[in-house]
Amino acid sequence: MKTTLIHNHNGENIIDEILALVKATINQNYFYYNNQYFKKEGLAMGAPTSALFSEFFLRCNQHTHVFNFLNPHNIKGYLRYVDDILITYNKSETDVNLLLKNFKNIHPKLTFTSELEIDNKLNFLDITIHKQNNSLQATIYRKPTTTDCIIPYNSNHPNEQKQAAIKYFVNRVNDYPIEKAKEINAIQHIAHNNSFPK
């Protein structure tokens, strides 16, 4: 494997420049509240770079720690989306409490909690996974606080914005292995409640 240093027009190492900029960005984490300035440890909420740095941090820990203890715990499947992780395992082969302990020991600034399936069901992101007869079924998961409120059709927003939620719902029906007729009825109900034409 060959390594190359990249230099800018002044002959300086660009990697050093990038690391200096990253350090400055992370350390400039000030905010103003109630007539006082505060410096917060960690990344600034809402900063465009925070999501990127968080993903770098999680990926680094995933590759240096998580992948090392998946096999010893006989993990059958591991999926991560941002900070949500779905793990499949055989209860007779895996001690889930020991697995969680390994996750909690990855880094002192990371906090992990577990949610186990109840009645062969588990919510992950926006789906509910049902385990039935050695197969998995999915339905759309909506939090109890979810409402049918989207941008109404009769608002003054541009059409693209008004239709964005409906397009997202329809794409989800097409992309997910769910009962399509039931979800299409739910979408029609949401559209109707927000004055969309049939």
N, C-alpha and C positions, 0 to 999 in steps of 0.2 A: 504494500500500500504506500503510495507516494503522498507526502504532505507538502503543500506549497503555501508560503506566506504571501499575502496580497498587500501591496503598499499603495498609498495614495500618491498624488503628484508631488508631495513634499518628501516622499521616501519613508513616511511613518507607517507603522503596521496598522492596517485598517481594523483588525480584530481588537487591538488595544483601544482604538477609538470607539468601537461599538460597545465594548465592555465598560468604558468610561461613561458613555451616554446612558447605558442601562443602569449603572450604579447611580448616576445623577438623577435619573427618572425615579428610581425606587426610593432614594433618600429625600426627594423633594415632596414628601407626603404631608403637606400642611392643609389645614382647613380652618375656617373662621365660623364660630358659632357663639351667639349670645355675647357679642362684643369682646370675644377672646380668640386668640389663635391657639391651635392645638397641632401637635405633630403625632401622627398615628403610626403605629408599627404595622408593617405590611403594605399592601398595594392600595392605591387610592380607588375608592368606589367611583365608578363612572368614567374613569380615565380610559381612553382607547387602548392603551398598552396593557392594562391590568388583565384583561382576558387572555391576551397572548402570553404574558409572563406566567399566569396561573397554569396555562396549558403546558408550557415548558417545564414548570416545576412538577406537575402531576406526571407528565410523561417520563421525566428523569427518574422519579421515585418508582414509577411502574416498572421501568426497565432494570433498575438497580435493586429493587426489593420484591415487588409483587410477583413478577414472573418467576422468581427464585423459589417461592413457597407454594405455587399452585400445584406442581406435580407431587411434592411430598404430602399434600393434603388431598390428593386424588380429585382435584377439581375437574369437572367435565366440560364446563363452559365458563368463559369470563368475557363480559362485555362492559365497556365503560363509555358513557356519554357525559362529558364535562366532569361533574362530580357525583354522578349517579353510576353505581356499579351493579350489574346483575351477575350472580354466580349460580351455576347449577352444580349439584353434587349428589352423591348417594349417601343417605343418612347413615348407612351401616359402615361406610368407609371413611367418613369425614367428621371430625369433631368441630362443629361450627364455632363453638366458644373459643377453642384454641386458634382457629383461623382468624377470628375477630381480634384476638389478642395479638397475633402477628401483624395485622393491619394497624392496630393501635400503636405498635412499637416502631412503625416506619419512620415517623418524624414527630417531634414534640409539638409542632404547630398544626398538625393534621388531626382532625377528630373524625372517628368513624363510628357509626351506629349500624345496627342490623335490623332488618324487617323480614320476618319469616313468613312463608305462605300460611294462610288460614283457609281451611276448607278447600285445599287444593287451588287457591287463587292467590295471586300476588300482583300488585300494581307496580309498573315500571314505566316511568315517563308518562306518556298519555295512553297507555294500554293496560288492560287487565289480562294477565296470562292465566288461563284455566288449564289445569292438568286433568285430562280425562282419558282413561283406558290407554295408558302409555303413549298418549299424543298430547300436543299442546294446541289450545285454541286461544284466540285473542278477541277481545272486544275493546271498544274505545272507553278509556277511563276518564270520567269527569269528576272533579272534586265536589264534595257536597256544597261548597260555596259558589260553584260555577253557575253563571246565569246565561240566558240566551242573548244578552246584550252585545251587539256588534254595531258598527257604524250603520245607522239606518239608511235605507235607500233614499228617503226624502230629505237627507241632509245636503248641505252645500259642498261636501267634500268632492274631490275628483272621483270619477267612476272607478279608476284603478284602486283607490283606497277603499271605496265602499265594497268592491267585489273581492278584495284581498282575503278576507276571512272565509267567504264562501268557497273561493278557489282552494284555499288551504284545506278546508273540510273535504272537498271533493277529491283533491289529490291524495289525502290520507285514506279515503275509501279505496281508491285505485291501488295504492301502494301497500296497504296492510292486509294481511290474511284474516279478514273479519267478515261477519255476516253483513253483506252489503245492503240488502233491502232495509234492514232495521236502521242502519246508519243513514241511508238516504232519506228515510222518513224523518229522522232527527234533524237533518240539514234543512229539509223543507219546512219543518216546524220553526227552526231558528230564523230562516229567511222570512217566513210569513209574519213572525212576531216583530220583525224589523222592517216591515212594509215593502219587501221585495216583491216584484210582480211574479206571478206563477210561471 
